[in-house]
Amino acid sequence: MNYALNAENVRKYFKKNKKIVHALKGIDLKIREGEVYGLLGPNGSGKSTFIRIASTLLIPDSGRIEIFGYDVVKEASKVQKLINRVSVEASFFRKLSALENLLFAAGIHGMSKKEALMKINDIVERVGLDKKRLNDPLENFSRGMQQKVAIARAFMTEPRMMLLDEPTTGLDPRAKREVQRLIEDMKHKMKATILLTTHDMEEAEKLCDYVAIIHRGRIIVKGRPEELKAKISDKVHNPTFEDVFMEFTGVRFDEAEYEEVETL
């Protein structure tokens, strides 16, 4: 089978305070085209490191990732044409308007202003942006609105794969629901393959077709959300994802997050 993303034995370490920190310890993932794949884990577990390697921003120390058959290291320029990434803190020219930021992004990718305006008009409707506010400075937008602009900007290049790195972290509940609805729409209306990193278990269960739990740089377990809960249903009545995490890692999620942050 040809996969949208195929990762084999990906390892990455960093030096910090004269110590070697192993962020990824042999990650294997296979993502089918058209699915939303969740990489669920506490802060410091290696999620963002993996997504930065997948988006060609970091080079693995060993192992490989292919996206639609292209190696992210050896064929980075080809991969970059197929993907786009939205991070927890999207970077903008905040004094400029949303429209100016979107036009700038389009120009970088060689689009004419006429073509860009046509795309922007279509995309902002899809992501639920208020067209009346497109000329407002981004610094006046809420975090939720800024994330919508970031996702709209990512779709300017019509990527086959979206890499969403904690896109709802720090948002208020309403903005979080809006971005989550947008992620669902991306799958159904825009036919994008999505890799979503999150430490929100409810979000992973709600949005993802398939989930891999990552802990201390290793994939502990993976499967469809209902399958993961079914694996422990004989031990826990009406199990939650919190129960799934604790069963396979041996620690509660909040304890793991504190532990990981302290370690890294």
C-alpha positions as CSV (number, residue, x, y, z in Angstrom):
1,M,0.0,0.0,0.0
2,N,1.2,3.5,-0.8
3,Y,0.9,5.8,2.3
4,A,0.5,9.5,2.6
5,L,3.2,9.3,5.3
6,N,5.5,6.4,6.1
7,A,8.0,6.8,9.0
8,E,10.5,4.0,9.9
9,N,12.6,3.9,13.0
10,V,12.9,7.7,13.3
11,R,15.3,8.8,16.0
12,K,16.3,12.3,17.2
13,Y,18.4,13.6,20.1
14,F,19.4,17.0,21.3
15,K,22.2,18.2,23.6
16,K,20.9,20.2,26.6
17,N,23.0,21.4,29.5
18,K,25.8,18.9,28.5
19,K,23.3,16.1,28.5
20,I,21.9,14.1,25.6
21,V,18.1,14.1,25.5
22,H,16.6,11.4,23.3
23,A,13.4,13.1,21.9
24,L,12.5,10.3,19.5
25,K,13.5,6.7,20.1
26,G,12.5,4.8,17.0
27,I,9.1,6.0,15.7
28,D,7.2,4.0,13.2
29,L,4.0,5.5,11.7
30,K,1.9,4.8,8.6
31,I,-0.8,7.3,7.6
32,R,-3.3,6.5,4.9
33,E,-4.3,9.2,2.4
34,G,-7.5,11.0,3.5
35,E,-7.4,10.2,7.2
36,V,-7.0,12.3,10.3
37,Y,-4.1,10.7,12.3
38,G,-3.6,11.9,15.8
39,L,-0.3,11.8,17.6
40,L,-1.4,12.0,21.3
41,G,1.0,12.6,24.1
42,P,1.9,14.9,27.0
43,N,4.2,18.0,26.6
44,G,7.7,16.9,25.9
45,S,6.8,13.5,24.6
46,G,8.3,14.1,21.1
47,K,5.2,15.1,19.2
48,S,6.4,18.4,17.9
49,T,9.9,17.0,17.1
50,F,8.3,14.4,14.9
51,I,6.1,16.9,13.1
52,R,9.1,19.3,12.5
53,I,11.0,16.4,10.9
54,A,8.0,15.5,8.8
55,S,7.8,19.2,7.6
56,T,11.5,19.2,6.7
57,L,12.4,21.7,9.5
58,L,14.6,19.1,11.3
59,I,16.8,16.3,10.1
60,P,16.4,12.9,11.9
61,D,19.6,11.3,13.4
62,S,18.5,8.0,11.9
63,G,15.5,6.5,10.2
64,R,13.4,8.0,7.5
65,I,10.1,9.6,6.7
66,E,8.5,9.6,3.3
67,I,5.5,11.7,2.4
68,F,3.6,10.5,-0.7
69,G,6.7,8.5,-1.6
70,Y,9.2,11.4,-1.2
71,D,12.0,11.3,1.4
72,V,11.7,14.4,3.6
73,V,15.5,14.8,3.8
74,K,16.7,13.8,0.3
75,E,13.7,15.3,-1.6
76,A,12.7,18.1,0.8
77,S,11.8,20.5,-2.0
78,K,9.3,18.0,-3.4
79,V,7.8,17.3,0.0
80,Q,7.4,21.1,0.7
81,K,5.2,21.4,-2.3
82,L,2.8,18.7,-0.9
83,I,2.5,19.8,2.7
84,N,1.8,22.8,4.9
85,R,2.1,23.2,8.7
86,V,0.2,25.1,11.3
87,S,1.8,25.4,14.7
88,V,0.5,26.4,18.2
89,E,2.0,29.8,17.7
90,A,1.6,30.8,14.1
91,S,3.9,33.5,12.9
92,F,2.5,36.6,11.2
93,F,3.2,40.2,10.4
94,R,0.8,41.3,13.1
95,K,0.7,45.0,12.2
96,L,-0.5,43.9,8.7
97,S,-4.1,42.9,7.9
98,A,-5.2,39.3,7.5
99,L,-5.6,40.0,3.7
100,E,-2.1,41.4,3.5
101,N,-0.6,38.4,5.3
102,L,-2.5,36.0,3.0
103,L,-1.4,37.9,-0.1
104,F,2.2,37.9,1.1
105,A,2.1,34.1,1.6
106,A,0.6,33.7,-1.9
107,G,3.4,35.8,-3.4
108,I,6.0,33.7,-1.8
109,H,4.5,30.7,-3.7
110,G,4.5,32.6,-7.0
111,M,0.8,33.4,-7.3
112,S,-0.4,36.5,-9.1
113,K,-2.5,38.9,-7.1
114,K,-5.5,38.1,-9.2
115,E,-5.1,34.3,-8.6
116,A,-4.4,34.9,-4.9
117,L,-7.5,37.0,-4.4
118,M,-9.7,34.4,-6.0
119,K,-8.2,31.7,-3.7
120,I,-8.6,33.9,-0.6
121,N,-12.2,34.6,-1.4
122,D,-12.9,30.8,-1.6
123,I,-10.7,29.8,1.4
124,V,-12.0,32.3,3.9
125,E,-15.5,31.1,3.3
126,R,-14.5,27.5,3.9
127,V,-12.7,28.3,7.1
128,G,-15.4,30.6,8.4
129,L,-13.5,33.9,8.5
130,D,-15.6,37.1,8.5
131,K,-14.7,38.9,5.2
132,K,-15.5,42.2,6.8
133,R,-12.5,41.8,9.1
134,L,-9.9,40.8,6.4
135,N,-8.6,44.4,6.4
136,D,-8.2,44.5,10.2
137,P,-4.6,44.2,11.6
138,L,-4.0,40.7,12.9
139,E,-2.9,42.0,16.3
140,N,-6.6,42.9,16.8
141,F,-7.7,39.3,16.2
142,S,-8.4,36.7,18.9
143,R,-6.2,33.6,19.1
144,G,-9.0,31.6,17.5
145,M,-9.3,34.0,14.6
146,Q,-5.5,34.0,14.1
147,Q,-5.5,30.2,14.0
148,K,-8.2,30.4,11.3
149,V,-6.1,32.8,9.3
150,A,-3.1,30.4,9.8
151,I,-5.1,27.5,8.4
152,A,-6.4,29.6,5.5
153,R,-2.8,30.6,4.7
154,A,-1.8,27.0,4.8
155,F,-4.5,26.1,2.2
156,M,-3.3,28.8,-0.2
157,T,-1.0,26.1,-1.6
158,E,-3.7,23.4,-1.7
159,P,-1.5,20.9,0.2
160,R,-2.2,17.2,0.0
161,M,-1.2,16.9,3.7
162,M,-1.7,19.3,6.6
163,L,0.6,19.0,9.6
164,L,-1.3,20.5,12.6
165,D,0.9,20.9,15.6
166,E,-1.3,21.6,18.7
167,P,-3.5,24.0,16.7
168,T,-6.1,24.4,19.6
169,T,-3.7,24.8,22.5
170,G,-4.3,28.0,24.5
171,L,-7.6,28.8,22.8
172,D,-10.8,29.6,24.7
173,P,-13.5,26.9,24.6
174,R,-15.5,28.6,21.9
175,A,-12.5,29.2,19.6
176,K,-11.3,25.6,20.3
177,R,-14.6,24.2,19.1
178,E,-14.5,26.4,16.0
179,V,-11.0,25.2,15.0
180,Q,-12.0,21.6,15.7
181,R,-15.0,22.0,13.4
182,L,-12.7,23.4,10.8
183,I,-10.4,20.4,11.1
184,E,-13.4,18.1,10.5
185,D,-14.4,20.2,7.5
186,M,-10.8,20.0,6.1
187,K,-11.1,16.2,5.9
188,H,-14.6,16.1,4.4
189,K,-14.6,19.2,2.1
190,M,-11.0,19.7,1.2
191,K,-9.9,16.1,1.0
192,A,-6.7,16.7,3.0
193,T,-4.7,14.1,4.8
194,I,-4.1,15.5,8.3
195,L,-1.5,14.7,11.0
196,L,-2.7,16.3,14.2
197,T,-0.5,16.5,17.4
198,T,-2.4,17.1,20.6
199,H,-2.3,16.6,24.3
200,D,-6.0,16.9,24.5
201,M,-7.4,13.4,24.8
202,E,-11.0,14.4,24.1
203,E,-9.9,16.2,20.9
204,A,-8.0,13.2,19.7
205,E,-10.9,10.9,20.3
206,K,-13.3,13.3,18.6
207,L,-11.4,14.2,15.5
208,C,-9.1,11.3,14.7
209,D,-9.7,8.2,12.6
210,Y,-6.5,6.7,14.0
211,V,-4.4,7.6,17.1
212,A,-0.9,6.8,18.2
213,I,0.0,7.5,21.9
214,I,3.5,8.7,22.3
215,H,5.3,8.7,25.6
216,R,9.0,9.5,26.3
217,G,9.8,9.5,22.6
218,R,8.2,6.1,21.9
219,I,4.9,5.0,20.4
220,I,3.3,3.0,23.1
221,V,0.1,1.9,21.3
222,K,-1.9,2.8,18.2
223,G,-5.2,2.1,16.7
224,R,-8.7,3.5,16.1
225,P,-10.1,5.3,19.1
226,E,-12.9,2.7,19.6
227,E,-10.3,-0.1,19.3
228,L,-8.0,1.3,21.9
229,K,-10.9,1.6,24.4
230,A,-12.1,-1.9,23.5
231,K,-8.7,-3.3,24.4
232,I,-9.2,-2.4,28.1
233,S,-13.0,-2.7,28.3
234,D,-12.6,-6.0,30.3
235,K,-10.6,-4.1,33.0
236,V,-12.4,-0.7,33.0
237,H,-16.2,-0.1,32.6
238,N,-16.9,2.6,29.9
239,P,-13.2,3.4,29.5
240,T,-12.0,6.9,28.6
241,F,-8.8,7.9,26.7
242,E,-7.4,8.8,30.1
243,D,-7.9,5.1,31.1
244,V,-6.3,4.0,27.8
245,F,-3.2,6.2,28.4
246,M,-2.8,5.0,32.0
247,E,-3.3,1.3,31.1
248,F,-0.5,1.4,28.4
249,T,2.0,3.8,30.1
250,G,1.4,3.0,33.8
251,V,1.0,6.7,34.7
252,R,-1.8,9.2,34.7
253,F,-1.7,11.7,31.8
254,D,-1.2,14.8,34.1
255,E,1.6,13.0,35.9
256,A,3.3,12.1,32.6
257,E,3.1,15.7,31.4
258,Y,4.8,17.0,34.5
259,E,7.4,14.2,34.3
260,E,8.2,14.8,30.7
261,V,8.5,18.6,31.1
262,E,10.9,18.1,34.0
263,T,12.9,15.6,32.0
264,L,13.3,17.7,28.9
